[in-house]
Amino acid sequence: QVQLVESGGGLVQPGGSLRLSCATSGPIFRSRTMGWYRQAPGKRREMVATITTDGATNYADSVNGRFIISRDYAKNTVYLQMNSLNSDDTAVYYCNADRRYYSSIWGQGTQVTVSS
């Protein structure tokens, strides 16, 4: 059963922008911190950005000022607006729904490739 549905990945040129989306059910969305993580080839998965249920955000230093995470309670969707992309941003991006004392939920991942 797929609980997190990601979309928006693709190929983009350096300096370009992409917006990732992750949709889920209302009960999951309303009760969990939502986040985006990424994993590049040969590297460990790393946190990109998170947003709590009350809207507090946290960003990795490498994306701070370029990426924006947001959540829409009407659509049960979390977004990651990615600007000024560079080759270091190339990775599979995973949506995450996290809640203390509960198992973390992961999406299937969406590929983002930054290349000219």
VMD Tcl script that draws the C-alpha trace (Angstrom):
set ca {
  {0.00 0.00 0.00}
  {1.52 3.29 -1.15}
  {1.00 5.93 1.51}
  {3.18 8.71 0.12}
  {2.93 9.57 -3.59}
  {5.77 11.70 -4.94}
  {5.91 13.59 -8.22}
  {7.81 16.37 -9.93}
  {11.26 14.97 -10.46}
  {13.09 15.11 -13.75}
  {15.98 16.56 -15.69}
  {16.84 20.23 -15.26}
  {19.73 22.42 -16.33}
  {22.08 23.99 -13.79}
  {20.53 27.12 -12.37}
  {17.03 25.86 -13.05}
  {14.12 25.06 -10.76}
  {11.88 22.13 -9.95}
  {9.03 21.57 -7.57}
  {8.50 18.21 -5.91}
  {5.15 17.17 -4.50}
  {4.22 14.47 -2.02}
  {0.58 13.61 -1.40}
  {-0.78 11.45 1.37}
  {-3.92 10.80 3.37}
  {-5.39 13.31 5.76}
  {-4.75 11.37 8.98}
  {-1.11 10.90 8.11}
  {-0.63 14.46 6.92}
  {-2.26 16.13 9.89}
  {-0.32 14.20 12.50}
  {3.22 14.05 11.15}
  {6.26 16.10 10.45}
  {6.81 15.93 6.70}
  {10.20 15.98 5.12}
  {12.33 15.52 2.05}
  {15.50 13.48 2.02}
  {17.85 12.62 -0.81}
  {20.39 10.00 -1.70}
  {23.04 10.46 -4.35}
  {24.89 7.50 -5.87}
  {27.43 6.13 -3.43}
  {26.31 8.42 -0.61}
  {24.15 8.06 2.45}
  {20.61 9.36 2.55}
  {20.54 12.87 3.98}
  {17.90 15.24 5.24}
  {17.07 18.08 2.87}
  {14.19 19.84 4.62}
  {11.47 19.16 7.16}
  {8.29 20.92 8.21}
  {6.35 20.26 11.39}
  {2.58 20.21 11.75}
  {2.65 23.82 12.93}
  {4.85 24.96 10.07}
  {8.31 25.10 11.62}
  {10.94 24.36 9.01}
  {14.47 23.02 9.04}
  {16.92 22.90 6.13}
  {20.23 21.30 5.38}
  {22.98 23.91 5.12}
  {23.60 22.91 1.51}
  {20.10 23.92 0.40}
  {19.26 26.74 2.81}
  {18.30 29.82 0.85}
  {17.67 27.84 -2.35}
  {14.97 25.34 -1.40}
  {11.62 26.00 0.24}
  {9.46 23.37 1.91}
  {5.76 23.98 2.42}
  {2.61 22.05 3.24}
  {-0.97 22.46 2.07}
  {-3.56 21.09 4.50}
  {-6.35 21.43 1.92}
  {-4.52 19.06 -0.42}
  {-2.66 16.92 2.15}
  {0.46 17.63 0.17}
  {3.97 18.75 1.00}
  {6.07 20.57 -1.57}
  {9.75 21.19 -2.10}
  {10.51 24.16 -4.31}
  {14.08 23.81 -5.52}
  {15.82 26.81 -7.06}
  {19.33 27.49 -8.33}
  {19.92 23.80 -8.80}
  {23.42 22.49 -9.36}
  {24.96 19.11 -10.05}
  {25.39 18.41 -6.34}
  {21.60 18.33 -6.06}
  {21.38 15.31 -8.36}
  {19.89 12.48 -6.31}
  {16.83 10.42 -5.65}
  {14.53 12.48 -3.46}
  {12.36 10.75 -0.89}
  {9.33 12.06 0.93}
  {9.04 11.17 4.61}
  {6.27 11.33 7.19}
  {7.51 11.11 10.75}
  {5.87 10.97 14.15}
  {7.33 10.19 17.54}
  {6.67 6.63 18.73}
  {5.42 5.61 15.28}
  {7.19 4.00 12.37}
  {8.49 6.47 9.83}
  {6.81 6.35 6.41}
  {8.81 6.72 3.20}
  {7.86 7.38 -0.36}
  {9.24 5.45 -3.30}
  {11.54 8.25 -4.42}
  {11.74 10.51 -7.43}
  {14.87 11.14 -9.48}
  {16.21 14.66 -9.85}
  {19.03 15.12 -12.33}
  {20.79 18.43 -12.81}
  {22.77 18.44 -16.02}
  {23.38 20.51 -19.11}
}
mol new
graphics top color blue
foreach p $ca { graphics top sphere $p radius 0.5 }
foreach p [lrange $ca 0 end-1] q [lrange $ca 1 end] { graphics top cylinder $p $q radius 0.2 }
display resetview
